[in-house]
């Protein structure tokens, strides 16, 4: 018998308790519901590349953390998750020092996998990247 995912309070607690990598990036969860997780991140100089913009790997890391968080708040107690596929499209550069937003929503929520799409939005509201990832439920 499969247990139910965490209740509203439990989801928010899980979302707020980011893993060490999420804390290193500076991710701040804004809202967390089963079908939408939003977060902010201020781009520290350490997340920049040689051109003074956010490194693509840091963008991917932000989005991957969001997909993991979104999956985790949908899991029954005792279950876990891991990313098994990820695809990124970059549209615009993100300047170091700016505050960006991630919006993560499901494309598929199944028993064995979940597929999430995370939109990374610049401070001016323009789309900087879209990351689509598949999370396997363990």
N, C-alpha and C positions, 0 to 999 in steps of 0.2 A: 504494500500500500504506500503510495507516494504522499509525503507530507506536503502541506501547503507552504508557499513562499512566506517570508517574513511579513508581518503586518506593517502598517504605515510607519510607526515609530521605529521598528526594527530596520526597515529599509533605510531610513534617514541615518540611523546609527552606523549601519554598514557603509553607507556612502561617505559619511564624515570621516570614518576611520580609514583613510587612504593608506595604501602600502608605502614602504619607505621610498620607492621610486617616485610615486605620486607626490609625496611630501618634498622630495628633492627638487622636482620640477616647479613646485609652488602651486599645485592645483588646489582651487577652492571650489567645493561643490556649492552650487546655488540652489538647485532643486533636484529631487530624486524620486521618481515615480516609476512603476513597472514599464511604462511605455515612453518615458522621456527622462533623460538625465542631462542637466545643464551644469557647466562649470566655467570658471574664469581662471586665467593665468596671466600674470604680468611677466613679460619676456625679460628675464635678467640677462645681463651681458654674457654670462656663462652659457646661455642657450643660443648665442649668436654664432654666425659663421664669419668668414673673412670679409664678407661684403657688408657686415653690419646689420644683417637681417637674421631672423630666426632660422636655425639649422633645420633642414628637412627631417632629420632623425628625431629632433625634439618635437616637431609637429606630429610625427607618427607616434612617438611615445605618449604624447598627450592623448591622442585619439585612441590608442590601444588601451590606455588606462581607463578611458571612458567606457569603451566597449566591455572591458572586464568588470567594471563597477556596475554597469547596466545589467549584465548577465547575472552577477552575484546577487543583486537585490531581487532577482526573479527565481533564485534557486531554493529548493527545499533544504532544510537543515541537514547538514552532513555532506552535501554535494559541493563540488568545486568546479572550476573552469580553467581552460587554457585556450589561448589563441592558436588556431590551426591554419588560418589564412588571412591575409591582409592585403588590400590594394589601395593605393593613394593616388589621387589626382591633385596636382598643385596648380593653382590659378593665379595667385598674387603673393608677393613677398610680404612679410610681416616685420615691421621695424622693431629693433631692440628697444625696450622701454615701454612699448605699448601694452595695453591690456586687451587680451583676446578672449573670445567666448567659444565654447564647444557645446553643440547640441547633438545628443546621441539618441536615435530612435530606431526601433526594430523594423527589419524587413521580413524577418521570420523568427518565430519563437516555437521551437519544437522540443521534443523530449530529449533528443541527443545533441542537437546543435541549435545555436541561435545566431542570426546574422544581424549585425548592427551597422547603421550608417551614421557617421559622425561628421557634421559640418563644422569646420573651423572658420570663425568669422573674425575679421579684423576689427579694430577699434572703430573704424568708420562704417561698420556693418557690412562691408563687402566680403564676399566669399573668398577665402584664401586657399582652402583645401577641402576635399571630401575623402573620407577614409571609409571603406567598406570592409568589414572583417567578420570572420566566422569564428565563433567560440564553441568549443566542444565541452559538453557537460560531463564531468567526471564523477 
